[in-house]
Amino acid sequence: MKTDDCPLSIALRPLRGKWEPLIIKYLSINGSSGYSEISNSMENITPKALTEALGKLSTEGIIGKNIISSKPVRVMYYLTDKGKAMIDPLDTIESLNKNRKN
Protein backbone atom coordinates (compact mmCIF):
# COMPACT_ATOMS: atom_id res chain seq x y z
CA MET A 1 0.00 0.00 0.00
CA LYS A 2 1.34 3.41 -0.94
CA THR A 3 1.27 5.67 2.08
CA ASP A 4 0.47 8.72 -0.06
CA ASP A 5 -2.84 7.13 -1.08
CA CYS A 6 -3.72 5.57 2.28
CA PRO A 7 -6.90 7.18 3.69
CA LEU A 8 -5.55 6.91 7.24
CA SER A 9 -2.29 8.60 6.28
CA ILE A 10 -4.21 11.36 4.50
CA ALA A 11 -6.54 11.85 7.49
CA LEU A 12 -3.63 12.09 9.93
CA ARG A 13 -1.52 14.44 7.81
CA PRO A 14 -2.84 17.63 9.45
CA LEU A 15 -2.13 16.21 12.91
CA ARG A 16 1.53 15.35 12.40
CA GLY A 17 2.89 18.51 13.97
CA LYS A 18 3.42 19.13 17.66
CA TRP A 19 0.93 21.98 17.92
CA GLU A 20 -1.86 21.15 15.49
CA PRO A 21 -3.76 18.70 17.74
CA LEU A 22 -3.43 21.11 20.66
CA ILE A 23 -4.83 24.00 18.62
CA ILE A 24 -7.79 21.86 17.54
CA LYS A 25 -8.39 20.85 21.17
CA TYR A 26 -8.11 24.47 22.35
CA LEU A 27 -10.62 25.70 19.76
CA SER A 28 -12.98 22.83 20.57
CA ILE A 29 -13.06 23.91 24.22
CA ASN A 30 -12.86 27.70 23.87
CA GLY A 31 -14.56 28.34 20.54
CA SER A 32 -13.55 31.13 18.20
CA SER A 33 -10.31 32.70 19.45
CA GLY A 34 -7.73 35.25 18.42
CA TYR A 35 -4.04 34.63 17.79
CA SER A 36 -3.01 36.05 21.18
CA GLU A 37 -5.52 33.92 23.06
CA ILE A 38 -4.27 30.77 21.36
CA SER A 39 -0.63 31.78 21.85
CA ASN A 40 -1.09 32.57 25.54
CA SER A 41 -2.74 29.20 26.16
CA MET A 42 0.14 27.17 24.70
CA GLU A 43 3.25 27.00 26.81
CA ASN A 44 6.51 27.37 24.86
CA ILE A 45 4.99 27.88 21.41
CA THR A 46 6.94 30.36 19.31
CA PRO A 47 5.18 32.91 17.10
CA LYS A 48 6.66 31.18 14.04
CA ALA A 49 5.41 27.74 15.13
CA LEU A 50 1.91 29.08 15.86
CA THR A 51 1.71 30.93 12.54
CA GLU A 52 2.84 27.82 10.66
CA ALA A 53 0.42 25.53 12.52
CA LEU A 54 -2.52 27.89 11.96
CA GLY A 55 -1.59 28.16 8.28
CA LYS A 56 -1.38 24.39 7.91
CA LEU A 57 -4.73 23.84 9.64
CA SER A 58 -6.31 26.56 7.51
CA THR A 59 -4.91 25.10 4.28
CA GLU A 60 -6.25 21.66 5.27
CA GLY A 61 -9.70 23.17 5.89
CA ILE A 62 -9.68 22.28 9.59
CA ILE A 63 -9.88 25.85 10.84
CA GLY A 64 -11.32 28.96 9.31
CA LYS A 65 -10.79 32.57 10.15
CA ASN A 66 -13.00 35.61 10.46
CA ILE A 67 -11.43 39.00 9.95
CA ILE A 68 -13.00 41.60 12.20
CA SER A 69 -12.76 45.12 10.83
CA SER A 70 -11.84 46.94 14.00
CA LYS A 71 -8.80 48.98 14.91
CA PRO A 72 -6.57 47.11 15.03
CA VAL A 73 -7.92 44.47 12.67
CA ARG A 74 -8.51 41.22 14.53
CA VAL A 75 -8.49 37.67 13.15
CA MET A 76 -10.58 35.06 14.92
CA TYR A 77 -9.89 31.37 14.30
CA TYR A 78 -12.60 28.71 14.55
CA LEU A 79 -13.08 25.02 13.80
CA THR A 80 -14.75 24.20 10.50
CA ASP A 81 -17.04 21.18 10.18
CA LYS A 82 -13.97 19.17 9.17
CA GLY A 83 -12.19 20.35 12.31
CA LYS A 84 -15.18 19.56 14.52
CA ALA A 85 -15.21 16.04 13.07
CA MET A 86 -11.70 15.56 14.50
CA ILE A 87 -12.70 16.29 18.11
CA ASP A 88 -14.05 12.83 18.98
CA PRO A 89 -11.09 10.93 17.44
CA LEU A 90 -8.64 13.23 19.26
CA ASP A 91 -10.53 12.72 22.54
CA THR A 92 -10.34 8.95 21.99
CA ILE A 93 -6.58 9.12 21.37
CA GLU A 94 -6.15 11.28 24.46
CA SER A 95 -8.18 8.81 26.53
CA LEU A 96 -6.14 5.84 25.24
CA ASN A 97 -2.96 7.60 26.30
CA LYS A 98 -4.37 8.34 29.77
CA ASN A 99 -5.35 4.68 30.16
CA ARG A 100 -1.89 3.59 29.04
CA LYS A 101 -0.27 5.63 31.81
CA ASN A 102 -2.37 3.95 34.52
Buried (B, 14 or more C-beta within 10 A) or exposed (E): EEEEEEEEEEEEEBBEBEBBBBBBBBBBEEEBBBBEBBBEBBEEBEEEBBEBBBEBBBEBEBBBBEEEEEEEEEEBBBBBEBBBEBBEEBEEEEEEEEEEEE
